[in-house]
């Protein structure tokens, strides 16, 4: 693969991984600043 294709592929993989990580975030059940600490 060319350098540009490899860079585009790695960018795509990174974007997918970040998307999955964001979707796995859970919203705290308690409201307030204490639940974030």
C-alpha positions as CSV (number, residue, x, y, z in Angstrom):
1,X,0.0,0.0,0.0
2,X,1.1,3.5,-0.6
3,X,1.9,5.9,2.2
4,X,-1.3,7.9,1.7
5,X,-3.5,4.8,1.6
6,X,-1.9,3.5,4.8
7,X,-2.5,6.9,6.5
8,X,-6.1,6.9,5.4
9,X,-6.6,3.3,6.6
10,X,-5.1,4.1,10.1
11,X,-7.2,7.2,10.4
12,X,-10.3,5.2,9.6
13,X,-9.5,2.5,12.2
14,X,-8.8,5.2,14.8
15,X,-12.1,6.9,14.1
16,X,-14.0,3.6,14.5
17,X,-12.2,2.8,17.8
18,X,-13.0,6.3,19.2
19,X,-16.6,6.0,18.1
20,X,-17.0,2.6,19.9
21,X,-15.3,4.1,23.0
22,X,-17.8,7.0,23.1
23,X,-20.8,4.8,22.6
24,X,-19.6,2.7,25.6
25,X,-19.7,5.7,28.0
26,X,-22.3,5.3,30.7
27,X,-24.2,8.3,32.0
28,X,-23.9,8.6,35.8
29,X,-27.2,7.7,37.6
30,X,-26.6,10.4,40.2
31,X,-26.8,14.1,39.2
32,X,-24.3,16.6,40.4
33,X,-20.6,17.3,40.4
34,X,-19.9,14.6,43.1
35,X,-20.8,11.8,40.7
36,X,-18.1,12.9,38.2
37,X,-15.3,12.9,40.7
